[in-house]
Amino acid sequence: MTSRSEIPSPRDPRLDTWRTFLHAHAQVRRQLERELQAEQSMGLAEYEVLLSLAYADGGRLRMSDLADRLALSRSGVTRLVDRLEADGLAGRGSCETDRRGAWAILTDAGRRRLREASPTHLRGIGEHFLERIPFAELESLRRTLSRVVDD
């Protein structure tokens, strides 16, 4: 592992790994987005909001936590939740402990919509990611990537 003060040279061959990771991530996301739009009339970001809420305790997350999970700005997540709320797929609630805070809440309609869209998304993950990596290498890849993920 490099120290914080060690800056890689632009010619450092390890940067090829970084570029490949970025390219793979962007390509898979674009493919998942296209398929969700074409088959479900839903964007990947909307799907990810619904999925994050479905996994959260009580089907709700503070808006700031949702933004952090999705690596979006707070204003970006606000616009997403606004659209989902207009479609009846999410709602908002006030935070009892912080008057400035607000919850994004998954509705029953949002849970149903997530279930409808999940086969498209999961098929895409299988086709564009899982099937391209030999099964024997998946656990090693997971362990490797988990080293850079903050829990």
C-alpha positions in Angstrom: 0.0 0.0 0.0 1.3 3.5 -0.8 1.7 6.1 1.9 -0.5 9.2 1.7 2.4 11.3 0.5 3.4 9.0 -2.3 1.8 10.2 -5.5 1.9 7.8 -8.4 3.6 8.9 -11.6 1.3 9.3 -14.6 3.3 6.4 -16.1 2.7 4.1 -13.1 1.4 0.9 -14.6 -0.9 0.4 -11.6 -3.0 3.3 -13.0 -4.1 1.0 -15.8 -6.0 -0.9 -13.1 -7.7 2.3 -12.0 -8.6 3.3 -15.5 -10.0 -0.2 -16.2 -12.1 -0.1 -13.1 -13.5 3.3 -14.0 -14.3 2.2 -17.6 -15.9 -1.1 -16.4 -18.0 0.7 -13.9 -19.2 3.4 -16.4 -19.9 0.8 -19.1 -22.0 -1.5 -16.8 -23.9 1.5 -15.4 -24.7 2.7 -18.9 -26.0 -0.7 -20.0 -28.1 -1.1 -16.9 -29.5 2.4 -17.4 -30.4 1.7 -21.0 -32.2 -1.6 -20.1 -34.1 -0.1 -17.2 -35.3 2.8 -19.4 -36.2 0.6 -22.3 -38.0 -2.2 -20.4 -39.2 -0.4 -17.2 -39.4 3.3 -18.1 -37.2 3.8 -15.0 -33.8 5.4 -14.6 -31.0 3.6 -12.8 -30.8 6.4 -10.2 -34.5 6.0 -9.4 -34.1 2.2 -9.1 -31.1 2.7 -6.7 -33.2 5.0 -4.5 -36.0 2.5 -4.2 -33.5 -0.3 -3.6 -31.6 1.7 -0.9 -34.9 2.5 0.9 -36.0 -1.2 0.6 -32.9 -2.3 2.4 -33.0 0.4 5.1 -34.6 -0.2 8.5 -38.3 0.7 8.3 -38.0 1.4 4.5 -36.7 4.9 5.3 -33.4 6.9 5.2 -32.5 10.4 6.1 -32.1 12.3 2.9 -28.5 13.1 3.7 -27.7 9.4 4.3 -29.4 8.5 1.0 -27.3 11.1 -0.8 -24.2 9.6 0.7 -25.1 6.0 -0.2 -25.8 7.0 -3.8 -22.8 9.3 -4.1 -25.1 12.2 -5.1 -25.4 15.7 -3.9 -28.1 16.5 -1.5 -29.9 18.6 -4.2 -29.6 15.7 -6.6 -31.2 13.2 -4.2 -33.9 15.8 -3.4 -34.8 16.0 -7.1 -34.9 12.2 -7.4 -37.1 11.8 -4.3 -39.3 14.6 -5.7 -39.9 12.6 -8.9 -40.5 9.4 -7.0 -42.9 11.2 -4.6 -44.8 12.6 -7.6 -45.2 9.1 -8.8 -46.3 7.8 -5.4 -43.2 5.6 -5.1 -41.7 7.4 -2.1 -42.7 9.9 0.5 -41.1 12.2 3.0 -41.3 12.5 6.7 -39.9 14.9 9.2 -37.1 13.8 11.5 -38.2 13.9 15.1 -34.7 14.5 16.4 -33.5 17.1 13.9 -36.0 19.7 12.5 -33.7 20.3 9.6 -33.6 16.6 8.7 -36.1 14.8 6.5 -36.7 11.1 5.8 -37.2 9.6 2.4 -39.7 6.8 2.8 -40.5 3.8 0.5 -44.2 3.5 -0.2 -46.0 0.3 -0.9 -46.3 1.3 -4.5 -42.5 1.9 -4.5 -41.9 -1.6 -3.1 -44.2 -3.1 -5.9 -42.4 -1.0 -8.6 -39.0 -2.1 -7.3 -40.2 -5.8 -7.5 -41.4 -5.2 -11.1 -38.1 -3.7 -12.2 -35.7 -6.0 -10.3 -35.7 -8.8 -12.9 -34.5 -6.4 -15.6 -31.8 -5.0 -13.3 -30.7 -8.4 -12.0 -30.6 -9.9 -15.5 -28.4 -6.9 -16.6 -26.0 -7.4 -13.6 -25.7 -11.1 -14.6 -25.2 -10.4 -18.3 -22.9 -7.4 -18.1 -20.9 -8.2 -15.0 -21.2 -11.6 -13.3 -21.1 -13.7 -16.4 -18.0 -12.0 -17.6 -15.9 -12.9 -14.5 -15.1 -16.5 -13.8 -17.0 -17.7 -10.7 -13.7 -18.7 -9.1 -12.5 -15.1 -9.3 -15.6 -13.3 -7.9 -14.7 -13.8 -4.2 -11.2 -12.6 -4.8 -12.6 -9.5 -6.6 -15.0 -8.8 -3.7 -12.3 -9.0 -1.1 -10.0 -6.8 -3.2 -12.7 -4.1 -3.7 -13.8 -4.2 -0.1 -10.4 -2.9 0.9 -11.3 0.5 -0.5 -14.9 0.6 0.8 -15.6 2.4 4.0 -18.2 0.6 6.0 
